[in-house]
């Protein structure tokens, strides 16, 4: 599960950097910042959701 989360973060970083490279050329750096922030928050939310479920099942 932790490996899956790690790869999820890695994919988000790669996609984020690619999008950032495109948008920096068009000078929309703030859009990239928002996209990266939303992606990070979404991934953190999914991680906490599945982690809390996992612990509840164990208990």
C-alpha distance matrix in Angstrom:
0.0 3.8 5.4 5.1 6.4 8.7 10.0 10.5 12.5 14.2 15.4 16.6 18.5 20.1 21.1 22.3 24.4 25.9 26.8 28.2 30.3 31.8 32.4 33.9 36.5 37.4 37.2 34.7 32.6 32.1 30.5 27.8 27.2 26.7 24.4 22.2 22.3 21.4 18.5 17.2 17.9 16.3 13.0 13.4 14.4 11.4 9.1 11.6 12.1 8.8 8.6 12.3 12.0 9.8 12.5 15.2 14.5 14.6 17.8
3.8 0.0 3.8 5.4 5.0 6.1 8.7 9.7 10.6 12.2 14.2 15.3 16.5 18.4 19.9 20.7 22.5 24.4 25.5 26.4 28.5 30.4 30.9 32.0 34.8 35.9 35.4 33.1 30.6 30.2 29.0 26.2 25.3 25.2 23.1 20.5 20.6 20.3 17.4 15.5 16.6 15.8 12.2 12.0 14.0 11.8 8.7 11.3 12.9 10.3 9.2 13.0 13.8 11.7 13.5 16.8 16.7 16.4 19.2
5.4 3.8 0.0 3.8 5.4 5.0 6.2 8.5 9.9 10.4 12.2 14.2 15.2 16.4 18.2 19.6 21.0 22.5 24.1 25.2 26.9 28.8 29.8 30.9 33.4 34.7 34.6 32.5 30.2 30.2 28.8 25.8 25.4 25.6 23.1 20.5 21.3 21.1 17.7 16.3 18.1 17.1 13.3 14.1 16.3 13.8 11.3 14.4 15.8 13.1 12.7 16.5 16.9 14.8 17.1 20.1 19.7 19.4 22.5
5.1 5.4 3.8 0.0 3.8 5.4 5.2 6.1 8.7 9.7 10.5 12.3 14.2 15.3 16.4 18.0 19.9 21.1 22.2 23.8 25.7 27.1 28.1 29.6 32.0 33.0 33.1 30.8 28.7 28.6 26.9 24.0 23.9 23.7 20.9 18.8 19.7 18.9 15.5 14.7 16.3 14.6 11.0 12.6 14.2 11.3 9.7 13.2 13.9 11.3 12.0 15.7 15.7 14.2 17.0 19.6 19.1 19.6 22.7
6.4 5.0 5.4 3.8 0.0 3.8 5.5 4.9 6.2 8.5 9.8 10.5 12.3 14.3 15.3 16.1 18.3 20.0 20.8 21.9 24.2 25.8 26.3 27.6 30.4 31.2 30.9 28.5 26.2 25.8 24.3 21.6 21.0 20.7 18.4 16.0 16.4 15.9 12.7 11.3 12.9 11.6 7.9 9.0 11.1 8.9 6.8 10.4 11.8 10.1 10.4 14.0 14.8 13.8 16.1 18.8 19.0 19.6 22.2
8.7 6.1 5.0 5.4 3.8 0.0 3.8 5.4 5.2 6.2 8.7 9.9 10.6 12.4 14.3 15.0 16.5 18.5 19.8 20.6 22.5 24.6 25.3 26.2 28.9 30.2 29.9 27.8 25.3 25.4 24.2 21.1 20.5 21.0 18.6 15.8 16.7 16.9 13.6 11.9 14.3 13.8 10.0 11.0 13.9 12.2 10.0 13.3 15.3 13.7 13.4 17.1 18.2 16.9 18.9 21.8 22.1 22.2 24.9
10.0 8.7 6.2 5.2 5.5 3.8 0.0 3.8 5.4 4.8 6.0 8.5 9.7 10.4 12.1 13.7 15.2 16.4 18.0 19.4 21.0 22.7 23.8 25.1 27.4 28.8 28.9 26.9 24.8 25.2 23.6 20.4 20.5 21.0 18.1 15.6 17.3 17.2 13.5 12.9 15.5 14.3 10.9 13.0 15.5 13.3 12.0 15.7 17.0 15.2 15.8 19.4 20.0 18.8 21.3 24.0 23.9 24.4 27.2
10.5 9.7 8.5 6.1 4.9 5.4 3.8 0.0 3.8 5.4 5.2 6.2 8.7 10.0 10.6 12.0 14.2 15.5 16.3 17.8 20.0 21.3 22.0 23.6 26.1 27.0 27.0 24.7 22.8 22.7 20.9 18.0 18.1 18.0 15.1 13.0 14.4 13.8 10.1 9.9 12.3 10.7 7.5 10.2 12.4 10.3 9.8 13.6 14.6 13.5 14.6 17.9 18.4 18.0 20.6 22.9 23.1 24.1 26.7
12.5 10.6 9.9 8.7 6.2 5.2 5.4 3.8 0.0 3.8 5.5 5.0 6.2 8.7 9.9 10.2 12.2 14.2 15.1 15.9 18.1 20.0 20.4 21.5 24.3 25.3 25.0 22.7 20.4 20.4 19.0 15.9 15.6 16.0 13.5 10.7 12.0 12.3 8.8 7.7 10.8 10.4 7.2 9.2 12.2 11.3 10.3 13.6 15.5 15.0 15.4 18.6 19.9 19.5 21.5 24.0 24.8 25.4 27.8
14.2 12.2 10.4 9.7 8.5 6.2 4.8 5.4 3.8 0.0 3.8 5.4 5.1 6.3 8.6 9.6 10.6 12.4 14.2 15.0 16.6 18.7 19.7 20.6 23.1 24.6 24.5 22.8 20.4 21.2 19.9 16.4 16.6 17.6 15.0 12.1 14.3 15.0 11.4 10.8 14.2 13.8 10.9 13.0 16.0 14.8 13.8 17.3 19.1 18.2 18.6 21.9 23.0 22.3 24.5 27.1 27.6 28.0 30.6
15.4 14.2 12.2 10.5 9.8 8.7 6.0 5.2 5.5 3.8 0.0 3.8 5.4 5.1 6.1 8.3 9.9 10.6 12.1 13.8 15.3 16.8 18.0 19.5 21.7 22.9 23.3 21.4 19.7 20.4 18.5 15.3 16.2 16.8 13.6 11.6 14.2 14.1 10.4 11.1 14.4 13.2 10.9 13.8 16.2 14.8 14.7 18.3 19.4 18.6 19.7 23.0 23.6 23.3 25.8 28.1 28.3 29.2 31.9
16.6 15.3 14.2 12.3 10.5 9.9 8.5 6.2 5.0 5.4 3.8 0.0 3.8 5.5 5.2 5.7 8.4 9.8 10.3 11.6 14.0 15.3 15.8 17.4 20.0 20.8 20.8 18.6 16.7 17.0 15.1 12.0 12.7 13.1 9.9 7.8 10.4 10.5 6.9 7.8 11.2 10.5 8.7 11.7 14.1 13.4 13.7 16.9 18.2 18.1 19.3 22.2 23.2 23.3 25.6 27.7 28.4 29.5 31.8
18.5 16.5 15.2 14.2 12.3 10.6 9.7 8.7 6.2 5.1 5.4 3.8 0.0 3.8 5.5 4.9 6.0 8.5 9.8 10.1 12.1 14.3 14.9 15.7 18.4 19.8 19.5 17.8 15.3 16.2 15.1 11.5 11.9 13.4 10.9 8.0 10.9 12.1 9.1 9.1 12.8 13.1 11.3 13.5 16.4 16.2 15.9 19.0 20.8 20.8 21.4 24.3 25.7 25.6 27.6 30.0 30.8 31.6 33.8
20.1 18.4 16.4 15.3 14.3 12.4 10.4 10.0 8.7 6.3 5.1 5.5 3.8 0.0 3.8 5.4 5.2 6.2 8.6 9.7 10.7 12.7 14.2 15.2 17.2 19.0 19.3 18.1 16.2 17.7 16.2 12.6 14.0 15.6 12.7 10.6 14.0 14.8 11.7 12.5 16.2 15.9 14.2 16.8 19.5 18.8 18.7 22.0 23.5 23.1 24.0 27.1 28.1 27.9 30.1 32.5 33.0 33.8 36.3
21.1 19.9 18.2 16.4 15.3 14.3 12.1 10.6 9.9 8.6 6.1 5.2 5.5 3.8 0.0 3.8 5.5 5.1 6.1 8.4 9.9 10.8 12.1 14.0 15.9 17.0 17.7 16.0 14.7 15.9 13.8 10.6 12.6 13.6 10.2 9.2 12.8 13.0 10.1 11.9 15.2 14.5 13.6 16.6 18.8 18.1 18.8 22.0 23.0 23.0 24.4 27.2 28.0 28.2 30.7 32.7 33.2 34.4 36.8
22.3 20.7 19.6 18.0 16.1 15.0 13.7 12.0 10.2 9.6 8.3 5.7 4.9 5.4 3.8 0.0 3.8 5.5 5.1 5.9 8.5 10.0 10.3 11.7 14.3 15.2 15.2 13.3 11.4 12.5 10.9 7.3 9.0 10.4 7.6 6.1 9.8 10.8 8.6 10.1 13.4 13.6 13.1 15.6 17.9 18.0 18.7 21.5 22.9 23.3 24.5 27.0 28.3 28.7 30.8 32.8 33.8 34.9 37.0
24.4 22.5 21.0 19.9 18.3 16.5 15.2 14.2 12.2 10.6 9.9 8.4 6.0 5.2 5.5 3.8 0.0 3.8 5.5 4.9 6.1 8.7 9.8 10.1 12.5 14.3 14.3 13.4 11.3 13.4 12.4 8.8 10.5 12.9 10.7 9.0 12.6 14.2 12.2 13.1 16.6 17.2 16.3 18.5 21.2 21.3 21.6 24.4 26.1 26.4 27.2 29.9 31.3 31.5 33.4 35.7 36.6 37.5 39.7
25.9 24.4 22.5 21.1 20.0 18.5 16.4 15.5 14.2 12.4 10.6 9.8 8.5 6.2 5.1 5.5 3.8 0.0 3.8 5.4 5.2 6.5 8.8 10.0 11.4 13.2 14.2 13.4 12.4 14.7 13.1 9.9 12.7 14.5 11.9 11.2 15.0 15.9 13.8 15.5 18.9 18.7 18.1 20.8 23.1 22.9 23.5 26.5 27.8 27.9 29.1 31.9 32.9 33.1 35.4 37.5 38.2 39.3 41.6
26.8 25.5 24.1 22.2 20.8 19.8 18.0 16.3 15.1 14.2 12.1 10.3 9.8 8.6 6.1 5.1 5.5 3.8 0.0 3.8 5.4 5.2 6.1 8.5 10.2 10.9 11.9 10.4 9.8 11.8 9.6 6.9 10.2 11.6 9.0 9.4 13.1 13.6 12.3 14.5 17.4 17.3 17.5 20.2 22.0 22.1 23.3 26.0 27.1 27.6 29.1 31.6 32.6 33.2 35.5 37.3 38.1 39.5 41.6
28.2 26.4 25.2 23.8 21.9 20.6 19.4 17.8 15.9 15.0 13.8 11.6 10.1 9.7 8.4 5.9 4.9 5.4 3.8 0.0 3.8 5.4 5.1 5.8 8.5 9.7 9.6 8.6 7.0 9.6 8.6 5.5 8.3 10.8 9.3 9.0 12.4 14.0 13.1 14.6 17.5 18.3 18.4 20.6 22.8 23.4 24.2 26.7 28.1 28.9 30.0 32.4 33.8 34.4 36.3 38.3 39.5 40.6 42.6
30.3 28.5 26.9 25.7 24.2 22.5 21.0 20.0 18.1 16.6 15.3 14.0 12.1 10.7 9.9 8.5 6.1 5.2 5.4 3.8 0.0 3.8 5.6 5.4 6.7 9.1 9.8 10.2 9.2 12.5 11.8 9.2 11.9 14.5 13.0 12.7 16.2 17.7 16.6 18.0 21.1 21.7 21.6 23.9 26.2 26.5 27.2 29.9 31.3 31.9 32.9 35.5 36.8 37.2 39.2 41.3 42.3 43.4 45.5
31.8 30.4 28.8 27.1 25.8 24.6 22.7 21.3 20.0 18.7 16.8 15.3 14.3 12.7 10.8 10.0 8.7 6.5 5.2 5.4 3.8 0.0 3.8 5.6 5.5 6.9 9.0 9.1 9.6 12.6 11.1 9.4 12.9 14.7 13.0 13.8 17.2 18.1 17.2 19.4 22.1 22.3 22.6 25.2 27.0 27.3 28.4 31.1 32.2 32.8 34.3 36.7 37.8 38.4 40.6 42.5 43.3 44.7 46.8
32.4 30.9 29.8 28.1 26.3 25.3 23.8 22.0 20.4 19.7 18.0 15.8 14.9 14.2 12.1 10.3 9.8 8.8 6.1 5.1 5.6 3.8 0.0 3.8 5.3 5.0 6.0 5.3 6.2 9.1 7.8 6.9 10.3 12.0 11.1 12.4 15.3 16.3 16.2 18.3 20.7 21.2 22.0 24.3 26.0 26.7 28.0 30.3 31.5 32.5 33.9 36.1 37.3 38.3 40.3 41.9 43.1 44.6 46.4
33.9 32.0 30.9 29.6 27.6 26.2 25.1 23.6 21.5 20.6 19.5 17.4 15.7 15.2 14.0 11.7 10.1 10.0 8.5 5.8 5.4 5.6 3.8 0.0 3.8 5.3 4.6 5.9 5.5 9.3 9.5 8.3 10.8 13.4 13.2 13.6 16.3 18.1 18.1 19.6 22.1 23.1 23.7 25.6 27.7 28.6 29.5 31.8 33.3 34.4 35.4 37.6 39.2 39.9 41.7 43.6 44.9 46.1 47.9
36.5 34.8 33.4 32.0 30.4 28.9 27.4 26.1 24.3 23.1 21.7 20.0 18.4 17.2 15.9 14.3 12.5 11.4 10.2 8.5 6.7 5.5 5.3 3.8 0.0 3.8 5.5 7.9 8.9 12.5 12.3 11.6 14.4 16.7 16.2 17.0 19.8 21.3 21.1 22.9 25.4 26.2 26.8 28.9 30.9 31.6 32.6 35.0 36.4 37.3 38.5 40.8 42.2 42.9 44.8 46.7 47.9 49.1 51.0
37.4 35.9 34.7 33.0 31.2 30.2 28.8 27.0 25.3 24.6 22.9 20.8 19.8 19.0 17.0 15.2 14.3 13.2 10.9 9.7 9.1 6.9 5.0 5.3 3.8 0.0 3.8 5.7 8.2 11.1 10.6 11.0 13.9 15.5 15.4 16.9 19.4 20.5 20.9 22.9 25.0 25.7 26.8 28.9 30.5 31.4 32.8 35.0 36.1 37.3 38.7 40.7 42.0 43.1 45.0 46.6 47.9 49.4 51.2
37.2 35.4 34.6 33.1 30.9 29.9 28.9 27.0 25.0 24.5 23.3 20.8 19.5 19.3 17.7 15.2 14.3 14.2 11.9 9.6 9.8 9.0 6.0 4.6 5.5 3.8 0.0 3.8 5.6 8.5 9.3 9.9 12.0 13.9 14.6 15.8 17.9 19.4 20.3 21.8 23.8 25.0 26.2 27.9 29.5 30.9 32.1 34.0 35.3 36.8 37.9 39.8 41.4 42.5 44.2 45.8 47.4 48.7 50.3
34.7 33.1 32.5 30.8 28.5 27.8 26.9 24.7 22.7 22.8 21.4 18.6 17.8 18.1 16.0 13.3 13.4 13.4 10.4 8.6 10.2 9.1 5.3 5.9 7.9 5.7 3.8 0.0 3.8 5.5 5.5 7.0 9.1 10.5 11.3 13.0 14.8 16.0 17.1 18.9 20.6 21.7 23.2 24.9 26.3 27.7 29.1 30.9 32.1 33.7 35.0 36.7 38.2 39.5 41.2 42.6 44.2 45.8 47.2
32.6 30.6 30.2 28.7 26.2 25.3 24.8 22.8 20.4 20.4 19.7 16.7 15.3 16.2 14.7 11.4 11.3 12.4 9.8 7.0 9.2 9.6 6.2 5.5 8.9 8.2 5.6 3.8 0.0 3.8 5.4 5.2 6.4 8.9 10.0 10.7 12.4 14.4 15.4 16.6 18.5 20.0 21.2 22.6 24.4 25.9 27.0 28.7 30.2 31.8 32.8 34.5 36.4 37.5 38.9 40.6 42.3 43.6 45.0
32.1 30.2 30.2 28.6 25.8 25.4 25.2 22.7 20.4 21.2 20.4 17.0 16.2 17.7 15.9 12.5 13.4 14.7 11.8 9.6 12.5 12.6 9.1 9.3 12.5 11.1 8.5 5.5 3.8 0.0 3.8 5.4 5.0 6.3 8.7 9.9 10.5 12.3 14.2 15.3 16.4 18.2 19.9 21.0 22.4 24.3 25.6 26.9 28.4 30.3 31.3 32.7 34.6 36.0 37.3 38.7 40.7 42.1 43.3
30.5 29.0 28.8 26.9 24.3 24.2 23.6 20.9 19.0 19.9 18.5 15.1 15.1 16.2 13.8 10.9 12.4 13.1 9.6 8.6 11.8 11.1 7.8 9.5 12.3 10.6 9.3 5.5 5.4 3.8 0.0 3.8 5.4 5.2 6.2 8.6 9.9 10.6 12.2 14.2 15.4 16.4 18.3 19.9 21.0 22.5 24.2 25.7 26.8 28.6 30.0 31.5 33.0 34.5 36.1 37.4 39.1 40.8 42.1
27.8 26.2 25.8 24.0 21.6 21.1 20.4 18.0 15.9 16.4 15.3 12.0 11.5 12.6 10.6 7.3 8.8 9.9 6.9 5.5 9.2 9.4 6.9 8.3 11.6 11.0 9.9 7.0 5.2 5.4 3.8 0.0 3.8 5.4 5.0 6.1 8.4 9.8 10.4 12.1 14.1 15.2 16.3 18.1 19.7 21.0 22.2 24.1 25.5 26.9 28.1 30.0 31.5 32.7 34.4 36.0 37.5 38.9 40.5
27.2 25.3 25.4 23.9 21.0 20.5 20.5 18.1 15.6 16.6 16.2 12.7 11.9 14.0 12.6 9.0 10.5 12.7 10.2 8.3 11.9 12.9 10.3 10.8 14.4 13.9 12.0 9.1 6.4 5.0 5.4 3.8 0.0 3.8 5.5 5.2 6.1 8.6 9.9 10.5 12.2 14.1 15.3 16.3 18.1 20.0 20.9 22.4 24.1 25.8 26.6 28.2 30.2 31.4 32.7 34.3 36.2 37.4 38.7
26.7 25.2 25.6 23.7 20.7 21.0 21.0 18.0 16.0 17.6 16.8 13.1 13.4 15.6 13.6 10.4 12.9 14.5 11.6 10.8 14.5 14.7 12.0 13.4 16.7 15.5 13.9 10.5 8.9 6.3 5.2 5.4 3.8 0.0 3.8 5.5 5.1 6.1 8.5 9.8 10.5 12.0 14.1 15.2 16.2 18.2 19.7 20.9 22.2 24.3 25.4 26.7 28.4 30.0 31.4 32.7 34.6 36.1 37.3
24.4 23.1 23.1 20.9 18.4 18.6 18.1 15.1 13.5 15.0 13.6 9.9 10.9 12.7 10.2 7.6 10.7 11.9 9.0 9.3 13.0 13.0 11.1 13.2 16.2 15.4 14.6 11.3 10.0 8.7 6.2 5.0 5.5 3.8 0.0 3.8 5.5 5.2 6.0 8.5 9.9 10.4 12.1 14.1 15.2 16.4 18.1 19.9 20.9 22.5 24.0 25.6 27.0 28.4 30.2 31.5 33.0 34.7 36.2
22.2 20.5 20.5 18.8 16.0 15.8 15.6 13.0 10.7 12.1 11.6 7.8 8.0 10.6 9.2 6.1 9.0 11.2 9.4 9.0 12.7 13.8 12.4 13.6 17.0 16.9 15.8 13.0 10.7 9.9 8.6 6.1 5.2 5.5 3.8 0.0 3.8 5.5 5.0 6.0 8.5 9.8 10.5 12.1 14.1 15.3 16.3 18.2 19.8 21.1 22.1 24.0 25.7 26.7 28.3 30.1 31.6 32.9 34.5
22.3 20.6 21.3 19.7 16.4 16.7 17.3 14.4 12.0 14.3 14.2 10.4 10.9 14.0 12.8 9.8 12.6 15.0 13.1 12.4 16.2 17.2 15.3 16.3 19.8 19.4 17.9 14.8 12.4 10.5 9.9 8.4 6.1 5.1 5.5 3.8 0.0 3.8 5.4 5.1 6.1 8.5 9.9 10.5 12.1 14.2 15.2 16.4 18.1 20.1 20.8 22.2 24.3 25.6 26.8 28.3 30.3 31.6 32.8
21.4 20.3 21.1 18.9 15.9 16.9 17.2 13.8 12.3 15.0 14.1 10.5 12.1 14.8 13.0 10.8 14.2 15.9 13.6 14.0 17.7 18.1 16.3 18.1 21.3 20.5 19.4 16.0 14.4 12.3 10.6 9.8 8.6 6.1 5.2 5.5 3.8 0.0 3.8 5.5 5.1 6.0 8.5 9.8 10.4 12.2 14.0 15.3 16.2 18.3 19.7 20.9 22.5 24.1 25.7 26.8 28.6 30.3 31.5
18.5 17.4 17.7 15.5 12.7 13.6 13.5 10.1 8.8 11.4 10.4 6.9 9.1 11.7 10.1 8.6 12.2 13.8 12.3 13.1 16.6 17.2 16.2 18.1 21.1 20.9 20.3 17.1 15.4 14.2 12.2 10.4 9.9 8.5 6.0 5.0 5.4 3.8 0.0 3.8 5.5 5.1 6.1 8.5 9.8 10.6 12.2 14.2 15.2 16.6 18.0 19.9 21.2 22.4 24.3 25.8 27.2 28.7 30.4
17.2 15.5 16.3 14.7 11.3 11.9 12.9 9.9 7.7 10.8 11.1 7.8 9.1 12.5 11.9 10.1 13.1 15.5 14.5 14.6 18.0 19.4 18.3 19.6 22.9 22.9 21.8 18.9 16.6 15.3 14.2 12.1 10.5 9.8 8.5 6.0 5.1 5.5 3.8 0.0 3.8 5.5 5.2 6.1 8.5 10.0 10.4 12.2 14.1 15.5 16.2 18.1 20.0 20.9 22.3 24.1 25.8 27.0 28.5
17.9 16.6 18.1 16.3 12.9 14.3 15.5 12.3 10.8 14.2 14.4 11.2 12.8 16.2 15.2 13.4 16.6 18.9 17.4 17.5 21.1 22.1 20.7 22.1 25.4 25.0 23.8 20.6 18.5 16.4 15.4 14.1 12.2 10.5 9.9 8.5 6.1 5.1 5.5 3.8 0.0 3.8 5.5 5.0 6.0 8.6 9.7 10.5 12.1 14.3 15.1 16.2 18.3 19.8 21.0 22.3 24.3 25.8 26.8
16.3 15.8 17.1 14.6 11.6 13.8 14.3 10.7 10.4 13.8 13.2 10.5 13.1 15.9 14.5 13.6 17.2 18.7 17.3 18.3 21.7 22.3 21.2 23.1 26.2 25.7 25.0 21.7 20.0 18.2 16.4 15.2 14.1 12.0 10.4 9.8 8.5 6.0 5.1 5.5 3.8 0.0 3.8 5.5 5.0 6.2 8.6 10.0 10.5 12.4 14.1 15.4 16.6 18.3 20.1 21.1 22.7 24.6 25.9
13.0 12.2 13.3 11.0 7.9 10.0 10.9 7.5 7.2 10.9 10.9 8.7 11.3 14.2 13.6 13.1 16.3 18.1 17.5 18.4 21.6 22.6 22.0 23.7 26.8 26.8 26.2 23.2 21.2 19.9 18.3 16.3 15.3 14.1 12.1 10.5 9.9 8.5 6.1 5.2 5.5 3.8 0.0 3.8 5.4 5.1 6.1 8.7 9.8 10.7 12.0 14.1 15.4 16.4 18.3 19.9 21.2 22.7 24.4
13.4 12.0 14.1 12.6 9.0 11.0 13.0 10.2 9.2 13.0 13.8 11.7 13.5 16.8 16.6 15.6 18.5 20.8 20.2 20.6 23.9 25.2 24.3 25.6 28.9 28.9 27.9 24.9 22.6 21.0 19.9 18.1 16.3 15.2 14.1 12.1 10.5 9.8 8.5 6.1 5.0 5.5 3.8 0.0 3.8 5.5 5.0 6.2 8.5 10.1 10.4 12.0 14.2 15.2 16.4 18.1 20.0 21.1 22.5
14.4 14.0 16.3 14.2 11.1 13.9 15.5 12.4 12.2 16.0 16.2 14.1 16.4 19.5 18.8 17.9 21.2 23.1 22.0 22.8 26.2 27.0 26.0 27.7 30.9 30.5 29.5 26.3 24.4 22.4 21.0 19.7 18.1 16.2 15.2 14.1 12.1 10.4 9.8 8.5 6.0 5.0 5.4 3.8 0.0 3.8 5.4 5.3 6.0 8.7 9.8 10.6 12.3 14.2 15.5 16.5 18.4 20.2 21.2
11.4 11.8 13.8 11.3 8.9 12.2 13.3 10.3 11.3 14.8 14.8 13.4 16.2 18.8 18.1 18.0 21.3 22.9 22.1 23.4 26.5 27.3 26.7 28.6 31.6 31.4 30.9 27.7 25.9 24.3 22.5 21.0 20.0 18.2 16.4 15.3 14.2 12.2 10.6 10.0 8.6 6.2 5.1 5.5 3.8 0.0 3.8 5.5 5.0 6.2 8.4 9.9 10.6 12.2 14.3 15.4 16.6 18.5 20.1
9.1 8.7 11.3 9.7 6.8 10.0 12.0 9.8 10.3 13.8 14.7 13.7 15.9 18.7 18.8 18.7 21.6 23.5 23.3 24.2 27.2 28.4 28.0 29.5 32.6 32.8 32.1 29.1 27.0 25.6 24.2 22.2 20.9 19.7 18.1 16.3 15.2 14.0 12.2 10.4 9.7 8.6 6.1 5.0 5.4 3.8 0.0 3.8 5.5 5.4 5.9 8.5 10.0 10.5 12.3 14.2 15.5 16.7 18.4
11.6 11.3 14.4 13.2 10.4 13.3 15.7 13.6 13.6 17.3 18.3 16.9 19.0 22.0 22.0 21.5 24.4 26.5 26.0 26.7 29.9 31.1 30.3 31.8 35.0 35.0 34.0 30.9 28.7 26.9 25.7 24.1 22.4 20.9 19.9 18.2 16.4 15.3 14.2 12.2 10.5 10.0 8.7 6.2 5.3 5.5 3.8 0.0 3.8 5.6 5.0 5.9 8.4 9.7 10.5 12.0 14.1 15.4 16.4
12.1 12.9 15.8 13.9 11.8 15.3 17.0 14.6 15.5 19.1 19.4 18.2 20.8 23.5 23.0 22.9 26.1 27.8 27.1 28.1 31.3 32.2 31.5 33.3 36.4 36.1 35.3 32.1 30.2 28.4 26.8 25.5 24.1 22.2 20.9 19.8 18.1 16.2 15.2 14.1 12.1 10.5 9.8 8.5 6.0 5.0 5.5 3.8 0.0 3.8 5.6 5.4 6.3 8.7 10.2 10.7 12.5 14.6 15.7
8.8 10.3 13.1 11.3 10.1 13.7 15.2 13.5 15.0 18.2 18.6 18.1 20.8 23.1 23.0 23.3 26.4 27.9 27.6 28.9 31.9 32.8 32.5 34.4 37.3 37.3 36.8 33.7 31.8 30.3 28.6 26.9 25.8 24.3 22.5 21.1 20.1 18.3 16.6 15.5 14.3 12.4 10.7 10.1 8.7 6.2 5.4 5.6 3.8 0.0 3.8 5.5 5.1 6.1 8.7 9.9 10.6 12.5 14.4
8.6 9.2 12.7 12.0 10.4 13.4 15.8 14.6 15.4 18.6 19.7 19.3 21.4 24.0 24.4 24.5 27.2 29.1 29.1 30.0 32.9 34.3 33.9 35.4 38.5 38.7 37.9 35.0 32.8 31.3 30.0 28.1 26.6 25.4 24.0 22.1 20.8 19.7 18.0 16.2 15.1 14.1 12.0 10.4 9.8 8.4 5.9 5.0 5.6 3.8 0.0 3.8 5.4 5.0 6.3 8.7 10.0 10.8 12.6
12.3 13.0 16.5 15.7 14.0 17.1 19.4 17.9 18.6 21.9 23.0 22.2 24.3 27.1 27.2 27.0 29.9 31.9 31.6 32.4 35.5 36.7 36.1 37.6 40.8 40.7 39.8 36.7 34.5 32.7 31.5 30.0 28.2 26.7 25.6 24.0 22.2 20.9 19.9 18.1 16.2 15.4 14.1 12.0 10.6 9.9 8.5 5.9 5.4 5.5 3.8 0.0 3.8 5.4 5.2 6.1 8.7 10.0 10.6
12.0 13.8 16.9 15.7 14.8 18.2 20.0 18.4 19.9 23.0 23.6 23.2 25.7 28.1 28.0 28.3 31.3 32.9 32.6 33.8 36.8 37.8 37.3 39.2 42.2 42.0 41.4 38.2 36.4 34.6 33.0 31.5 30.2 28.4 27.0 25.7 24.3 22.5 21.2 20.0 18.3 16.6 15.4 14.2 12.3 10.6 10.0 8.4 6.3 5.1 5.4 3.8 0.0 3.8 5.5 5.1 6.2 8.7 10.0
9.8 11.7 14.8 14.2 13.8 16.9 18.8 18.0 19.5 22.3 23.3 23.3 25.6 27.9 28.2 28.7 31.5 33.1 33.2 34.4 37.2 38.4 38.3 39.9 42.9 43.1 42.5 39.5 37.5 36.0 34.5 32.7 31.4 30.0 28.4 26.7 25.6 24.1 22.4 20.9 19.8 18.3 16.4 15.2 14.2 12.2 10.5 9.7 8.7 6.1 5.0 5.4 3.8 0.0 3.8 5.5 5.3 6.4 8.9
12.5 13.5 17.1 17.0 16.1 18.9 21.3 20.6 21.5 24.5 25.8 25.6 27.6 30.1 30.7 30.8 33.4 35.4 35.5 36.3 39.2 40.6 40.3 41.7 44.8 45.0 44.2 41.2 38.9 37.3 36.1 34.4 32.7 31.4 30.2 28.3 26.8 25.7 24.3 22.3 21.0 20.1 18.3 16.4 15.5 14.3 12.3 10.5 10.2 8.7 6.3 5.2 5.5 3.8 0.0 3.8 5.4 5.1 6.3
15.2 16.8 20.1 19.6 18.8 21.8 24.0 22.9 24.0 27.1 28.1 27.7 30.0 32.5 32.7 32.8 35.7 37.5 37.3 38.3 41.3 42.5 41.9 43.6 46.7 46.6 45.8 42.6 40.6 38.7 37.4 36.0 34.3 32.7 31.5 30.1 28.3 26.8 25.8 24.1 22.3 21.1 19.9 18.1 16.5 15.4 14.2 12.0 10.7 9.9 8.7 6.1 5.1 5.5 3.8 0.0 3.8 5.4 5.2
14.5 16.7 19.7 19.1 19.0 22.1 23.9 23.1 24.8 27.6 28.3 28.4 30.8 33.0 33.2 33.8 36.6 38.2 38.1 39.5 42.3 43.3 43.1 44.9 47.9 47.9 47.4 44.2 42.3 40.7 39.1 37.5 36.2 34.6 33.0 31.6 30.3 28.6 27.2 25.8 24.3 22.7 21.2 20.0 18.4 16.6 15.5 14.1 12.5 10.6 10.0 8.7 6.2 5.3 5.4 3.8 0.0 3.8 5.5
14.6 16.4 19.4 19.6 19.6 22.2 24.4 24.1 25.4 28.0 29.2 29.5 31.6 33.8 34.4 34.9 37.5 39.3 39.5 40.6 43.4 44.7 44.6 46.1 49.1 49.4 48.7 45.8 43.6 42.1 40.8 38.9 37.4 36.1 34.7 32.9 31.6 30.3 28.7 27.0 25.8 24.6 22.7 21.1 20.2 18.5 16.7 15.4 14.6 12.5 10.8 10.0 8.7 6.4 5.1 5.4 3.8 0.0 3.8
17.8 19.2 22.5 22.7 22.2 24.9 27.2 26.7 27.8 30.6 31.9 31.8 33.8 36.3 36.8 37.0 39.7 41.6 41.6 42.6 45.5 46.8 46.4 47.9 51.0 51.2 50.3 47.2 45.0 43.3 42.1 40.5 38.7 37.3 36.2 34.5 32.8 31.5 30.4 28.5 26.8 25.9 24.4 22.5 21.2 20.1 18.4 16.4 15.7 14.4 12.6 10.6 10.0 8.9 6.3 5.2 5.5 3.8 0.0
